[in-house]
Amino acid sequence: MILALSLVPLVAGILFIVAWALDWDLIGFLENQVYVGILFILFSFAIANLVQQRWLLFAGWLLLMLADLLFLFWVNPSAQLVAAGLGIVGTGMIGFRYFQQIAQQAPQEK
């Protein structure tokens, strides 16, 4: 059940992006189709990390998802600046956690 929660949006997102690349219009506006696909993929990552109780990664993916929503629905410059800020903070949170994991797995030299 939990696997389906994260796999279904991932597959849907990939299909939206592939349909966009093939010029198949699924949702009305071809240029928005890639944003919807990215939104589904980010939602999949957020749900997977929420279920695993990886709170920092969940928050990072959630901020990236909110940034994508802002880019999708509001086309004014101030909303896009807020979306860019959310995206930068979300990417920083995800990057921090991954670099932290890499540092923990690296062999300690003496």
C-alpha positions as CSV (number, residue, x, y, z in Angstrom):
1,M,0.0,0.0,0.0
2,I,2.7,2.5,1.0
3,L,4.8,1.5,-2.1
4,A,1.8,2.3,-4.3
5,L,1.5,5.7,-2.6
6,S,4.9,6.7,-3.8
7,L,5.1,4.7,-7.1
8,V,1.8,5.8,-8.7
9,P,2.7,9.6,-8.7
10,L,6.2,8.7,-9.8
11,V,4.9,6.8,-12.8
12,A,2.3,9.4,-13.6
13,G,4.9,12.1,-13.5
14,I,7.2,10.2,-15.8
15,L,4.3,9.6,-18.2
16,F,3.3,13.3,-18.2
17,I,6.9,14.3,-19.1
18,V,7.2,11.6,-21.8
19,A,3.9,12.7,-23.3
20,W,5.1,16.3,-23.3
21,A,8.3,15.2,-25.1
22,L,6.2,13.4,-27.7
23,D,3.9,16.5,-28.1
24,W,0.9,14.6,-26.7
25,D,-1.5,17.0,-25.0
26,L,-3.0,15.3,-21.9
27,I,-4.2,18.2,-19.7
28,G,-5.0,21.1,-22.0
29,F,-1.8,23.1,-22.1
30,L,1.3,21.3,-23.4
31,E,3.7,23.7,-21.7
32,N,2.2,23.1,-18.3
33,Q,2.3,19.3,-18.7
34,V,6.0,19.1,-17.7
35,Y,5.3,21.1,-14.5
36,V,2.5,18.8,-13.6
37,G,4.8,15.8,-14.3
38,I,7.5,17.3,-12.1
39,L,4.9,18.0,-9.4
40,F,3.9,14.4,-9.4
41,I,7.5,13.2,-9.1
42,L,8.2,15.6,-6.3
43,F,5.1,14.5,-4.5
44,S,6.3,10.9,-4.8
45,F,9.6,11.7,-3.2
46,A,7.9,13.7,-0.4
47,I,5.5,10.8,0.4
48,A,8.3,8.2,0.4
49,N,10.4,10.3,2.8
50,L,7.4,11.0,5.0
51,V,6.6,7.3,5.3
52,Q,10.2,6.6,6.2
53,Q,10.2,9.5,8.8
54,R,13.0,11.3,7.1
55,W,11.8,14.7,8.1
56,L,14.5,16.9,6.6
57,L,14.2,15.2,3.2
58,F,10.4,15.4,3.4
59,A,10.5,19.1,4.1
60,G,13.0,19.7,1.3
61,W,10.9,17.8,-1.3
62,L,7.7,19.5,0.0
63,L,9.3,23.0,-0.5
64,L,10.4,22.0,-4.0
65,M,6.8,20.9,-4.6
66,L,5.4,24.2,-3.4
67,A,7.9,26.1,-5.6
68,D,6.7,24.1,-8.6
69,L,3.0,24.9,-7.7
70,L,3.9,28.6,-7.5
71,F,5.6,28.4,-10.9
72,L,2.6,26.6,-12.3
73,F,-0.3,28.8,-11.0
74,W,1.1,32.3,-10.6
75,V,3.0,33.9,-13.4
76,N,3.9,37.2,-11.8
77,P,7.5,38.0,-11.0
78,S,7.0,38.3,-7.2
79,A,5.5,34.9,-7.0
80,Q,8.3,33.5,-9.1
81,L,10.9,35.0,-6.8
82,V,9.2,33.4,-3.8
83,A,9.1,30.1,-5.7
84,A,12.8,30.4,-6.5
85,G,13.5,31.1,-2.8
86,L,11.5,28.0,-1.8
87,G,13.3,26.0,-4.4
88,I,16.7,27.1,-3.1
89,V,15.9,26.4,0.5
90,G,14.4,23.0,-0.4
91,T,17.4,22.1,-2.5
92,G,19.7,23.2,0.4
93,M,17.8,21.0,2.8
94,I,18.0,17.9,0.5
95,G,21.7,18.6,-0.3
96,F,22.6,19.0,3.4
97,R,21.0,15.7,4.3
98,Y,22.6,13.8,1.4
99,F,26.1,15.3,2.2
100,Q,25.5,14.4,5.8
101,Q,24.8,10.8,4.8
102,I,27.9,10.7,2.6
103,A,30.1,12.0,5.4
104,Q,28.8,9.3,7.7
105,Q,29.5,6.5,5.3
106,A,32.9,7.7,4.3
107,P,35.7,5.7,5.9
108,Q,37.3,7.5,8.7
109,E,41.0,8.0,8.2
110,K,43.5,8.1,11.0
